[in-house]
Amino acid sequence: MIRAVYFDVDFTLIYPGPTFQGEGYQRFCAKYGIEVDPAAFGRAVASASSILDRAQDHFYDPQIFVDYTSHIIKQMGGHGPGVTICAREIYEEWAACQHFSLYDDVPDVLRTLHAAGLRLGLISNTHRSLAAFQNHFELEGLISAALSSSEHGYMKPHPSIFEAALRLLDVAPEEAVMVGDSLRQDVDGARRIGMRGVLVRRSAGMSNSRSGPVPTLESARDGVPVIASLTELPPLILSLDKTEVRSEK
């Protein structure tokens, strides 16, 4: 039976505002005398995704994200000694909750799952304070455990971060579901240790500034459920429970 549901944070529960879009990058860069083309932001993000792919299963290192952001700036046309300094400022600002908004479906779904007796957790590849995140978005009392890769040391999909999160809620892998927007980091990482995974695909072709393009429905494999909104999650969790019950008989 499912006892716990874990969520990724960025692009699963929250999304960035203009600060971390093309014009926002342009404003950051202008402070350092760097000229960039905001229209090139989408292509730059897509080309940078391989940097994070290479870092998966690695110890959390801020330089990974600074290099990633530097690549985006350079692909937008930026150059010069100020690129790395600018990229580090962008990385540091990523931790500030005021630059993000909560998806509309999040509060009601978390309350529904919590009221159903499920324990909720967060697992995030971030240096953001997850306590501050819960406070800023008024989620206190709903989340029973939260673990960031900067706190734990290893990044998703490394098995140890999932195992540590399971210990925080005292649940077995088969009793837990991981919900996230990254097939590789969230879903595959969780399934490697025996958890179930649910992929959130909020809009086809949408790309984010951390995980690269969100997988299309066709890219999901091995029976991984794909949902377009968290509102689909509560009945899906119930169906997973029923599937487990049938499989035990």
C-alpha positions as CSV (number, residue, x, y, z in Angstrom):
1,M,0.0,0.0,0.0
2,I,1.2,3.5,-0.7
3,R,2.0,5.4,2.5
4,A,4.1,8.3,1.2
5,V,4.3,10.6,-1.8
6,Y,7.5,12.6,-2.5
7,F,7.6,15.6,-4.8
8,D,10.3,17.3,-6.7
9,V,10.1,21.1,-6.2
10,D,11.2,23.1,-9.2
11,F,8.9,22.8,-12.2
12,T,6.8,20.3,-10.3
13,L,5.4,22.5,-7.5
14,I,6.8,25.9,-8.5
15,Y,7.9,27.7,-11.6
16,P,10.2,30.7,-12.1
17,G,9.0,34.2,-13.0
18,P,10.5,36.7,-15.4
19,T,13.8,36.9,-13.3
20,F,14.9,33.5,-14.8
21,Q,13.6,34.0,-18.3
22,G,15.4,35.6,-21.3
23,E,14.8,39.3,-20.3
24,G,15.7,38.5,-16.7
25,Y,19.0,37.1,-17.8
26,Q,19.5,40.2,-20.0
27,R,19.1,42.4,-16.9
28,F,21.5,40.3,-14.9
29,C,24.1,40.4,-17.7
30,A,23.7,44.2,-18.2
31,K,25.0,44.8,-14.6
32,Y,28.3,43.3,-15.7
33,G,28.4,45.0,-19.1
34,I,27.5,41.8,-21.0
35,E,25.2,42.0,-24.0
36,V,22.9,39.0,-24.7
37,D,20.0,38.3,-26.9
38,P,16.9,37.3,-24.8
39,A,15.3,35.6,-27.8
40,A,18.1,33.0,-27.7
41,F,17.3,31.9,-24.2
42,G,15.2,28.9,-25.1
43,R,17.8,27.5,-27.4
44,A,20.5,28.2,-24.9
45,V,18.7,26.3,-22.2
46,A,18.2,23.3,-24.4
47,S,21.9,23.2,-25.4
48,A,23.0,23.4,-21.7
49,S,21.0,20.4,-20.5
50,S,23.8,18.0,-21.2
51,I,25.9,19.7,-18.5
52,L,23.4,18.7,-15.9
53,D,23.1,15.2,-17.4
54,R,26.8,14.7,-17.0
55,A,26.5,15.8,-13.3
56,Q,23.8,13.3,-12.4
57,D,24.8,10.8,-9.6
58,H,27.5,13.3,-8.5
59,F,28.1,15.1,-5.3
60,Y,26.3,18.4,-5.1
61,D,28.7,21.1,-6.4
62,P,27.5,24.7,-6.9
63,Q,30.1,25.0,-9.8
64,I,27.9,22.6,-11.8
65,F,25.1,25.1,-11.9
66,V,27.5,28.0,-12.4
67,D,28.9,26.3,-15.4
68,Y,25.5,25.5,-16.7
69,T,24.3,29.1,-16.3
70,S,27.6,30.4,-17.9
71,H,26.9,28.2,-20.9
72,I,23.4,29.7,-21.3
73,I,24.8,33.2,-21.1
74,K,27.4,32.4,-23.7
75,Q,24.9,30.8,-26.0
76,M,22.8,34.0,-25.7
77,G,25.8,35.9,-27.1
78,G,27.5,36.9,-23.8
79,H,31.2,36.9,-23.4
80,G,34.0,38.3,-21.3
81,P,35.4,37.9,-17.8
82,G,32.1,38.9,-16.1
83,V,30.2,35.8,-17.4
84,T,31.2,33.6,-14.5
85,I,30.5,36.2,-11.9
86,C,27.1,36.9,-13.4
87,A,26.3,33.2,-13.6
88,R,27.1,32.8,-9.9
89,E,24.8,35.7,-9.0
90,I,22.0,34.0,-11.0
91,Y,22.7,30.7,-9.2
92,E,22.5,32.4,-5.8
93,E,19.3,34.2,-6.7
94,W,17.7,30.8,-7.7
95,A,17.4,30.1,-4.0
96,A,15.1,33.1,-3.4
97,C,11.5,32.0,-3.2
98,Q,10.1,35.4,-4.2
99,H,11.2,34.8,-7.8
100,F,8.9,31.8,-8.1
101,S,5.2,31.0,-8.2
102,L,3.3,28.0,-7.0
103,Y,1.3,26.1,-9.6
104,D,-2.4,26.6,-9.0
105,D,-3.1,22.9,-8.5
106,V,-0.5,22.4,-5.7
107,P,-2.3,23.5,-2.5
108,D,-5.5,21.6,-3.0
109,V,-3.7,18.4,-4.1
110,L,-1.3,18.5,-1.2
111,R,-4.2,19.0,1.3
112,T,-6.2,16.2,-0.3
113,L,-3.3,13.7,-0.1
114,H,-2.5,14.8,3.5
115,A,-6.1,14.5,4.5
116,A,-6.1,10.9,3.1
117,G,-3.4,10.0,5.6
118,L,-0.5,10.0,3.2
119,R,2.8,11.3,4.4
120,L,4.3,13.9,2.0
121,G,7.9,14.7,1.4
122,L,10.2,16.9,-0.8
123,I,13.4,15.8,-2.6
124,S,15.0,18.6,-4.6
125,N,18.3,19.2,-6.4
126,T,18.7,22.6,-4.9
127,H,20.5,24.9,-2.5
128,R,17.2,26.6,-1.6
129,S,16.1,26.2,2.0
130,L,13.1,23.9,1.8
131,A,11.9,25.1,5.2
132,A,11.8,28.7,3.7
133,F,10.0,27.3,0.7
134,Q,7.3,25.8,2.8
135,N,6.9,29.0,4.8
136,H,6.9,31.3,1.8
137,F,4.2,29.3,0.1
138,E,2.2,28.5,3.2
139,L,2.6,24.8,3.1
140,E,3.5,24.2,6.8
141,G,1.8,21.2,8.3
142,L,1.5,19.4,5.0
143,I,5.1,18.3,4.4
144,S,6.5,15.7,6.8
145,A,10.0,15.6,5.5
146,A,12.2,17.6,3.1
147,L,15.7,16.8,1.7
148,S,17.8,18.9,-0.6
149,S,20.8,17.7,-2.6
150,S,22.9,20.5,-1.1
151,E,22.0,19.3,2.4
152,H,22.3,15.6,1.6
153,G,25.4,15.8,-0.5
154,Y,24.4,13.8,-3.6
155,M,22.0,14.8,-6.4
156,K,19.1,13.0,-7.9
157,P,19.1,10.4,-9.3
158,H,21.8,9.1,-6.9
159,P,20.1,6.3,-4.9
160,S,21.3,7.6,-1.6
161,I,19.2,10.8,-1.6
162,F,16.0,8.7,-2.2
163,E,17.0,6.2,0.5
164,A,17.7,9.0,3.0
165,A,14.3,10.6,2.2
166,L,12.6,7.2,2.8
167,R,14.3,6.9,6.2
168,L,13.0,10.3,7.2
169,L,9.4,9.1,6.8
170,D,10.2,5.5,7.9
171,V,8.7,3.9,4.8
172,A,9.8,1.2,2.5
173,P,10.5,1.9,-1.2
174,E,7.5,-0.1,-2.4
175,E,5.3,2.1,-0.1
176,A,6.4,5.4,-1.7
177,V,5.8,7.3,-5.0
178,M,8.1,10.0,-6.4
179,V,6.4,12.7,-8.5
180,G,8.5,15.0,-10.6
181,D,9.0,16.6,-14.0
182,S,12.3,14.8,-14.9
183,L,12.1,11.3,-16.2
184,R,15.8,10.7,-15.6
185,Q,16.3,12.5,-12.2
186,D,13.0,11.9,-10.5
187,V,11.2,8.9,-12.0
188,D,14.1,6.7,-13.0
189,G,16.1,7.6,-9.9
190,A,13.3,6.6,-7.6
191,R,12.5,3.4,-9.6
192,R,16.1,2.3,-9.3
193,I,15.6,1.7,-5.6
194,G,12.1,0.2,-5.8
195,M,9.9,3.3,-5.5
196,R,7.2,4.1,-8.0
197,G,7.4,7.1,-10.2
198,V,4.9,9.5,-11.7
199,L,6.0,12.0,-14.4
200,V,4.5,15.4,-14.5
201,R,4.2,16.8,-18.0
202,R,2.5,20.1,-17.6
203,S,2.9,21.3,-21.3
204,A,4.4,19.5,-24.3
205,G,7.7,21.0,-25.4
206,M,8.0,23.2,-22.4
207,S,11.6,23.6,-21.3
208,N,12.9,24.6,-17.9
209,S,16.2,26.1,-16.8
210,R,17.3,23.0,-14.8
211,S,16.2,19.8,-16.4
212,G,16.0,20.6,-20.1
213,P,13.0,19.8,-22.2
214,V,10.1,18.1,-20.4
215,P,9.7,14.6,-21.9
216,T,6.8,14.1,-24.3
217,L,4.1,11.5,-23.5
218,E,5.8,9.1,-25.9
219,S,9.1,9.2,-24.1
220,A,7.7,7.7,-20.9
221,R,8.5,4.0,-20.7
222,D,7.9,0.8,-18.7
223,G,4.4,1.8,-17.7
224,V,5.4,5.1,-15.9
225,P,2.2,7.1,-15.4
226,V,2.3,10.6,-17.0
227,I,0.0,13.4,-15.8
228,A,-0.6,16.9,-17.1
229,S,-1.8,18.3,-13.8
230,L,-1.3,17.3,-10.1
231,T,-5.1,17.1,-9.9
232,E,-4.8,13.8,-11.6
233,L,-2.5,12.5,-8.8
234,P,-5.0,11.6,-6.0
235,P,-7.1,9.2,-8.1
236,L,-3.9,7.8,-9.6
237,I,-2.4,7.0,-6.1
238,L,-5.7,5.2,-5.3
239,S,-5.4,3.2,-8.5
240,L,-1.8,2.3,-7.6
241,D,-3.0,1.1,-4.2
242,K,-5.7,-1.1,-5.8
243,T,-3.1,-2.5,-8.3
244,E,-0.9,-3.4,-5.4
245,V,-3.7,-5.1,-3.5
246,R,-4.7,-7.2,-6.6
247,S,-1.1,-8.2,-7.2
248,E,-0.8,-9.5,-3.6
249,K,-3.8,-11.8,-3.9
